Amino acid sequence: HLIANGSNGHYIGNKVTLADVTTDSLIGLIQGVTGEELVSKSKTPAIWEVREKLNKIENLAAWKKTEMFKELNEKTFAALGFN
């Protein structure tokens, strides 16, 4: 879907959708476990573009820098068994 949509950083059209947000979250989880072994700009450019688009959204970028976000991430990793 990403390539069919022109690798523009969105699954559908030119606006952020739940698919984009979910992809960004999954990238964070995958990289938290494997680093850049599986997902990176060079290995998965179309998927990475989704993350870059979302990180340009000021409110989302600011949220990712908060202690609450970091705590939520830590709890998510712990719940999944990745400490």
N, C-alpha and C positions, 0 to 999 in steps of 0.2 A: 504494500500500500504506500509506503514512504516513497519508493522509487517511482511508482505510477503517479504520485502526486508531485513529481518534480524534485524530490529530495529537498523540499523547502522547509523542513523542520516540523511539518505537521502531517498527521495521517489523513486528515480531511480538510480540503480548502486551505485557507490562510489564517484560520483562527484556532486558538487553543481549544482542544477537546479533552474529554476524560482520557482518551487513548494516549494523548501526548503527556498528560500529567502522570498517568500510570507508568508509561515508559520511563519518564524521568525518575520516578521513585524506584523502579526496578533496576535502573542503571546504578543508582546509589547503593542499593542492596548488593548487587553483584560485585561492584567495585569494593564495597566494604569487606567482602569475603575474599575476592581474588585479585584485587588491585586492578591493573589494566591488562591482565592476562586474557580476559574474554571480551571486554568492551572498552574500546578506546577510539579516538578520532581516526587513527590510521586503520584500525581493524574493522570498524563498523561506522563508516562516515555518515550514512543516512540516519542511523539511530542516534549517533552523537549530535547531529544537527538539531534533533528534537531537544536534547539537553541544553544546547547552546541557546536556542530560541527561548526556552523557558527561563534560563538564567539571566536573560536580558529584561525580564519583567521585574521591575524594581521591587514591588511588594513581595514577590516570591523570593528574589535574591536576598532581601532583608530578612525574611522569615527563616531562610536557611542558615543565617548567621546567629540566630537567637539561641539562648541557652535551652529554651523549651524544645526547639527543633532537635538540638543535639541530644537532649535527654530522651526524647521520643525515639530517636534513632538507636540510642544505646539500649533502650527497653525492647525495641523491635528485634535487634540482633540477639539479645539475651533470650527472648521468647522463642526465637528460631533455633536456639542452641549455638549461636556464634558469639562467644564472649571474647 
